[in-house]
Amino acid sequence: MNRTNDSELTLADRLRIERAVWTLDSHLDNLPLRSKRAKRRETRANLHAAAADVGTAEAIRGLGDLRSLAAGYLAAEYGEHGPRPSYTMGAVWLIMVHVIAGLLAVAGKAAFTAGVRAAEPRATGDFHWPGVRYVINEATITLRDGAAGARLDARGPAVRYENSAPPPPPRPGPPAPTAGGSWTPLVYLLSVVAFVIGGQLWRLLPQWRRRYPRAAPQV
């Protein structure tokens, strides 16, 4: 590399080179981190050398389509048609675990609260929900006069009805306030397992990558 010419690259030239390097890096998410760092260093060094000889614009143009270049690197790492890991799919599986756990918590609390209100339409007090075994911890659900929270009059206590006829049952309101009901450690463990399995992240290990023939990157 001509270090004299390289040192004369303007700030704008260096920024354009960095933009190309990190754009390529964004297409290499499924490479192991060590391999990604090596590709960034190699691409950056090649661009600086080429820019000193033919100019920055021509050097970047010489890379060709960055998606195609990235595809060549991935093929060289995992083989042309070999299975590859995917952080994106891993994240999708992890989110699915969280969504299922969240729905179980919401549905379980709602069903328990509905049962309490069905048994006593104007239930008041704290009620213990046992949770969902192995998934959701137990919780305490607070009801006041059958509704979420307290309904108070100007004097402070719960509203009293003077009529001889029983009042109509309360209309459905917002979810009752709860204390507890957090996810158990098993949910977080399943999240990690789902991320690894969904993303096939074991394929990042060198012993797995060597099982598939590699193709030379198309640079």
C-alpha positions in Angstrom: 0.0 0.0 0.0 1.2 3.5 -0.8 1.0 5.0 2.7 1.8 8.5 1.4 -1.2 8.5 -0.9 -3.3 6.7 1.7 -2.6 9.4 4.2 -3.7 12.0 1.8 -7.3 10.6 1.6 -9.7 13.3 2.5 -12.2 12.9 5.4 -15.0 12.5 2.8 -13.1 9.7 1.1 -12.6 7.9 4.4 -16.3 8.3 5.2 -17.3 6.8 1.9 -15.0 3.9 2.4 -16.4 3.3 5.9 -19.9 3.5 4.5 -19.1 0.8 2.0 -17.4 -1.4 4.6 -20.3 -1.2 7.0 -22.9 -1.7 4.3 -21.2 -4.9 3.4 -21.0 -5.9 7.0 -24.8 -5.4 7.4 -25.2 -8.2 4.8 -22.9 -10.6 6.8 -25.0 -10.9 9.9 -25.0 -14.7 9.8 -21.2 -15.0 9.8 -19.4 -15.7 13.0 -18.2 -12.4 14.7 -14.5 -13.2 14.1 -15.1 -13.8 10.4 -17.1 -10.6 10.1 -14.3 -8.6 11.7 -11.8 -10.2 9.3 -13.9 -9.3 6.3 -14.3 -5.7 7.5 -10.5 -5.3 7.9 -9.8 -6.9 4.6 -12.3 -4.8 2.7 -11.2 -1.6 4.4 -7.5 -2.3 3.6 -8.3 -3.2 0.0 -10.4 0.0 -0.5 -7.7 2.2 1.0 -5.1 0.7 -1.3 -7.3 1.0 -4.3 -8.4 4.5 -3.5 -4.7 5.6 -3.3 -4.2 4.3 -6.9 -7.5 4.9 -8.8 -9.6 7.1 -6.5 -12.2 6.4 -3.9 -15.2 6.3 -6.2 -13.5 3.8 -8.6 -12.3 1.7 -5.7 -15.8 1.4 -4.3 -17.3 0.7 -7.7 -14.8 -2.1 -8.1 -16.4 -4.0 -5.3 -19.5 -4.5 -7.4 -22.8 -5.3 -5.9 -22.3 -5.6 -2.1 -25.1 -8.1 -1.7 -23.5 -10.4 -4.2 -20.2 -10.0 -2.6 -21.7 -10.9 0.8 -23.4 -13.9 -0.7 -20.0 -15.1 -1.9 -18.6 -14.7 1.5 -21.5 -16.7 3.1 -21.1 -19.4 0.5 -17.3 -19.6 1.3 -18.1 -19.9 5.0 -21.0 -22.4 4.9 -20.9 -24.0 1.4 -23.0 -23.0 -1.6 -26.1 -24.8 -0.5 -25.3 -25.7 3.1 -27.7 -24.8 5.9 -26.9 -21.5 7.6 -27.6 -19.9 10.9 -30.0 -16.9 11.1 -30.1 -14.4 14.0 -33.4 -13.1 12.5 -35.2 -16.5 12.7 -33.7 -16.9 16.2 -35.3 -13.6 17.3 -38.6 -14.6 15.7 -38.7 -17.8 17.8 -37.7 -15.9 20.9 -40.5 -13.4 20.4 -43.0 -16.3 19.9 -42.1 -17.7 23.3 -42.6 -14.3 24.9 -45.9 -13.8 23.1 -47.2 -17.3 24.2 -46.1 -16.6 27.8 -47.8 -13.2 27.8 -51.0 -14.6 26.4 -51.1 -17.3 29.1 -50.7 -14.7 31.8 -53.4 -12.4 30.5 -55.8 -15.2 29.7 -55.2 -16.9 33.1 -55.8 -13.7 35.1 -58.8 -12.8 33.0 -60.4 -16.2 33.5 -59.7 -16.2 37.2 -61.1 -12.7 37.6 -64.2 -13.7 35.6 -64.7 -16.7 37.9 -64.5 -14.6 41.0 -67.0 -12.1 39.6 -69.4 -14.8 38.6 -69.4 -16.3 42.1 -69.7 -12.9 43.8 -70.7 -10.0 41.4 -69.6 -7.4 44.0 -66.6 -9.1 45.3 -64.2 -6.9 47.3 -60.8 -7.9 48.5 -57.5 -9.5 47.4 -57.8 -12.8 45.6 -55.0 -15.3 45.1 -54.4 -16.6 41.6 -52.2 -19.7 41.6 -50.6 -18.8 38.2 -49.7 -21.2 35.5 -47.5 -24.1 36.7 -43.9 -23.8 35.6 -44.7 -20.8 33.5 -46.4 -17.9 35.4 -45.8 -17.2 39.1 -48.8 -16.7 41.5 -50.4 -13.3 41.7 -52.8 -11.3 43.9 -55.7 -9.8 42.1 -57.5 -6.8 43.8 -61.2 -6.2 43.3 -63.4 -3.5 44.9 -67.1 -3.9 44.6 -66.6 -6.4 41.7 -64.6 -3.9 39.6 -60.9 -3.3 39.2 -59.7 -1.1 42.0 -61.9 0.9 44.4 -65.0 3.0 43.7 -65.3 5.6 46.4 -67.9 8.3 47.2 -67.2 11.7 48.7 -67.0 10.2 52.3 -64.2 7.8 51.3 -65.6 4.2 51.8 -67.0 2.1 49.1 -70.3 3.1 47.6 -73.4 1.9 49.6 -76.7 1.3 48.0 -79.8 2.3 49.9 -82.4 0.7 47.6 -84.0 -2.6 48.8 -83.6 -4.1 45.3 -80.1 -5.5 44.6 -78.1 -3.3 42.2 -77.3 -4.6 38.8 -73.9 -6.3 38.4 -71.1 -4.0 37.3 -70.3 -3.7 33.6 -67.0 -5.1 32.5 -64.2 -2.7 33.2 -60.5 -2.6 32.8 -58.3 -5.5 34.0 -58.1 -5.9 37.7 -54.8 -4.7 39.2 -52.5 -7.5 40.2 -49.3 -8.0 42.2 -47.0 -10.8 41.1 -47.7 -13.0 38.1 -44.2 -12.7 36.7 -42.6 -15.2 34.3 -40.7 -18.1 35.9 -37.1 -18.7 35.1 -38.2 -21.5 32.8 -39.7 -19.0 30.4 -36.3 -17.2 30.1 -34.6 -20.5 29.6 -37.0 -21.5 26.9 -36.4 -18.1 25.3 -32.7 -18.8 25.0 -33.3 -22.4 23.7 -35.8 -21.0 21.1 -33.3 -18.4 20.0 -30.6 -21.0 19.5 -32.8 -23.6 17.8 -34.8 -21.2 15.7 -31.6 -19.5 14.4 -29.7 -22.8 14.1 -26.9 -21.0 15.9 -24.9 -24.2 16.5 -23.9 -23.9 12.9 -21.7 -21.0 13.9 -19.3 -23.5 15.5 -16.3 -24.3 13.4 -16.8 -28.0 13.6 -20.2 -27.6 12.0 -19.0 -25.3 9.2 -16.3 -27.8 8.2 -19.0 -30.4 7.4 -20.0 -28.7 4.2 -17.9 -28.0 1.1 -17.0 -24.4 0.7 -17.1 -22.3 -2.5 -14.8 -19.4 -3.2 -16.3 -16.0 -2.8 -17.2 -14.2 -6.0 -15.3 -10.9 -5.6 
